[in-house]
Amino acid sequence: MRVTSVIRAVVLLLTLLGTWFLMQTYFQHSWRAISLRSWLGASKKPSSEKLPRHKCGNQKSCPQNYFAFKIISGAANVVGPSICFEDLVLMSSVKNNIGRGLNIALVNGTTGKLLKTDAFDMYSGDVTKLQTFLQGIKRGTLVLTASYDDAATKMNAKVRAYFTELGSSHVGTLGFRDNWVFLGAKGLMNKSPFEKHIKNDKETNKYEGWPELLEMEGCAPRKMD
């Protein structure tokens, strides 16, 4: 009897130990699994919402009755300029409608409709062609301009006067291989706020013989008073 009791006690003890071991293993594993899932759930960053894309890739959107634009000058004589207006690329290397010198896009200042694009090689005799082009611009037309390589070698006083009438403040001092981006309008009463100019200076040039490219974006009112 005494031996049987001992055996029963041992069996009971082993059963209890086995049950305890199983429970401990199961709950510990479950706790780890739950804790891992909880931890992952808690630490998982919420999926970032897509940032709104503005017209022409600009940093901000334009209010109603304003046109979004971005003008980028050429980089040295390697990378061509680009002109974007209301999310439409009007001139670029991809469109194959740019050239060294001055690249100009004309847009209706009321509707935003593209009227014309042209490139003028200022190394050659395009200055006469440019004069005729500028002289024919109608009142209320937006004029978007980007330089590439060199825009001033053969730019004469008459061409500079035309751009001054369009609202330019820097065309008078535009020199050899300077970079220049500009948005003006025919009939503008004041100087345009949309213009950037950087001099060709061997001390500060980013590229050998050329300054860094210029990039300008903004919102042009439908009627530039």
KOLVEXDO-11455 format. One record per residue (C-alpha): y, x, z. Coordinates in steps of 0.05 Angstrom, whole numbers, always signed. Example, Ala and Ser with C-alpha at 12.3 -4.5 7.8 and 13.67 -1.06 7.14 Angstrom:
2
PT  north   east     up
PT    -90   +246   +156
PT    -21   +273   +143
//
This chain:
225
PT  north   east     up
PT     +0     +0     +0
PT    +46    +55    +18
PT    +33    +91    -48
PT    +43    +27    -87
PT   +108    +14    -53
PT   +132    +84    -69
PT   +112    +75   -142
PT   +149     +8   -146
PT   +210    +39   -114
PT   +209    +97   -164
PT   +200    +49   -223
PT   +257     +6   -197
PT   +301    +66   -189
PT   +286    +91   -259
PT   +300    +22   -287
PT   +366    +19   -251
PT   +384    +89   -274
PT   +365    +73   -346
PT   +405     +8   -345
PT   +464    +44   -315
PT   +459    +98   -368
PT   +456    +48   -425
PT   +514     +9   -398
PT   +555    +70   -386
PT   +541    +97   -456
PT   +555    +30   -489
PT   +619    +14   -453
PT   +645    +85   -459
PT   +632    +84   -533
PT   +663    +16   -540
PT   +723    +37   -499
PT   +732    +98   -543
PT   +726    +57   -606
PT   +774     +5   -581
PT   +821    +58   -555
PT   +818    +96   -621
PT   +833    +33   -661
PT   +888    +14   -613
PT   +917    +83   -616
PT   +915    +84   -691
PT   +945    +16   -694
PT  +1000    +35   -646
PT  +1015   +101   -679
PT  +1010    +78   -750
PT  +1079    +76   -779
PT  +1099    +11   -811
PT  +1098    +16   -886
PT  +1167    +37   -907
PT  +1203    -16   -947
PT  +1224     +6  -1016
PT  +1296    +25  -1017
PT  +1336    -17  -1065
PT  +1349    +16  -1132
PT  +1421    +12  -1155
PT  +1443    +12  -1227
PT  +1443    +81  -1260
PT  +1408   +107  -1198
PT  +1474   +108  -1161
PT  +1478   +113  -1085
PT  +1506    +44  -1077
PT  +1514    -20  -1115
PT  +1578    -45  -1145
PT  +1614   -109  -1125
PT  +1621   -167  -1172
PT  +1667   -156  -1231
PT  +1655    -81  -1229
PT  +1613    -39  -1276
PT  +1566    +15  -1249
PT  +1568    +81  -1285
PT  +1544   +153  -1280
PT  +1568   +211  -1322
PT  +1535   +279  -1320
PT  +1563   +339  -1358
PT  +1520   +389  -1394
PT  +1491   +450  -1358
PT  +1512   +513  -1395
PT  +1489   +507  -1467
PT  +1418   +488  -1447
PT  +1416   +419  -1415
PT  +1455   +364  -1449
PT  +1499   +312  -1415
PT  +1483   +239  -1402
PT  +1524   +176  -1396
PT  +1496   +114  -1361
PT  +1532    +47  -1358
PT  +1507    -16  -1323
PT  +1437    +15  -1319
PT  +1435    +31  -1393
PT  +1433   +103  -1416
PT  +1484   +105  -1472
PT  +1480   +179  -1488
PT  +1429   +233  -1471
PT  +1383   +286  -1499
PT  +1326   +236  -1500
PT  +1367   +188  -1543
PT  +1385   +247  -1587
PT  +1457   +226  -1594
PT  +1493   +283  -1559
PT  +1522   +349  -1582
PT  +1559   +409  -1556
PT  +1633   +395  -1546
PT  +1655   +325  -1525
PT  +1608   +266  -1518
PT  +1643   +199  -1516
PT  +1619   +127  -1506
PT  +1665    +68  -1517
PT  +1651     +4  -1478
PT  +1685    -64  -1479
PT  +1723    -67  -1414
PT  +1712   -142  -1406
PT  +1640   -154  -1427
PT  +1611    -85  -1415
PT  +1582    -83  -1485
PT  +1573    -16  -1518
PT  +1620     -8  -1577
PT  +1606    +62  -1602
PT  +1582   +132  -1584
PT  +1598   +197  -1617
PT  +1595   +272  -1605
PT  +1648   +322  -1627
PT  +1634   +395  -1637
PT  +1696   +430  -1614
PT  +1673   +497  -1644
PT  +1677   +468  -1713
PT  +1729   +424  -1748
PT  +1712   +361  -1709
PT  +1781   +361  -1678
PT  +1809   +320  -1736
PT  +1751   +272  -1731
PT  +1763   +266  -1656
PT  +1837   +251  -1667
PT  +1819   +194  -1713
PT  +1767   +169  -1664
PT  +1815   +168  -1605
PT  +1871   +138  -1645
PT  +1827    +79  -1664
PT  +1809    +59  -1593
PT  +1831    -12  -1578
PT  +1867    -34  -1515
PT  +1820    -54  -1458
PT  +1765     -5  -1481
PT  +1731    +38  -1429
PT  +1723   +111  -1450
PT  +1667   +152  -1418
PT  +1669   +226  -1433
PT  +1623   +285  -1417
PT  +1631   +358  -1438
PT  +1574   +402  -1461
PT  +1578   +478  -1470
PT  +1651   +481  -1491
PT  +1699   +423  -1502
PT  +1766   +458  -1507
PT  +1763   +515  -1557
PT  +1797   +475  -1613
PT  +1826   +419  -1572
PT  +1898   +411  -1595
PT  +1959   +381  -1562
PT  +1950   +315  -1599
PT  +1879   +305  -1572
PT  +1902   +323  -1502
PT  +1958   +272  -1508
PT  +1909   +218  -1527
PT  +1866   +232  -1466
PT  +1927   +233  -1422
PT  +1945   +164  -1447
PT  +1874   +142  -1428
PT  +1889   +164  -1356
PT  +1866   +236  -1353
PT  +1900   +284  -1304
PT  +1860   +347  -1322
PT  +1855   +348  -1398
PT  +1920   +387  -1402
PT  +1889   +446  -1367
PT  +1819   +440  -1397
PT  +1799   +510  -1419
PT  +1742   +548  -1453
PT  +1674   +527  -1426
PT  +1704   +485  -1369
PT  +1661   +426  -1348
PT  +1694   +358  -1351
PT  +1672   +286  -1339
PT  +1720   +228  -1346
PT  +1725   +153  -1349
PT  +1790   +123  -1372
PT  +1815    +62  -1410
PT  +1862    +47  -1467
PT  +1923    +13  -1437
PT  +1913    +42  -1368
PT  +1980    +41  -1332
PT  +1962    +94  -1280
PT  +1920   +156  -1276
PT  +1845   +144  -1274
PT  +1810   +157  -1208
PT  +1747   +174  -1246
PT  +1752   +246  -1267
PT  +1723   +314  -1248
PT  +1739   +382  -1275
PT  +1713   +451  -1258
PT  +1740   +516  -1287
PT  +1699   +569  -1321
PT  +1707   +627  -1273
PT  +1660   +687  -1273
PT  +1670   +694  -1197
PT  +1645   +624  -1182
PT  +1603   +604  -1243
PT  +1533   +579  -1226
PT  +1507   +600  -1294
PT  +1524   +663  -1331
PT  +1585   +645  -1371
PT  +1587   +572  -1349
PT  +1605   +533  -1285
PT  +1557   +485  -1253
PT  +1547   +417  -1282
PT  +1588   +358  -1258
PT  +1561   +290  -1237
PT  +1605   +230  -1225
PT  +1584   +159  -1207
PT  +1624    +98  -1188
PT  +1645    +27  -1200
PT  +1696    +13  -1255
PT  +1734    -53  -1251
PT  +1729    -98  -1311
PT  +1804    -93  -1319
PT  +1833    -26  -1300
PT  +1906    -41  -1283
//
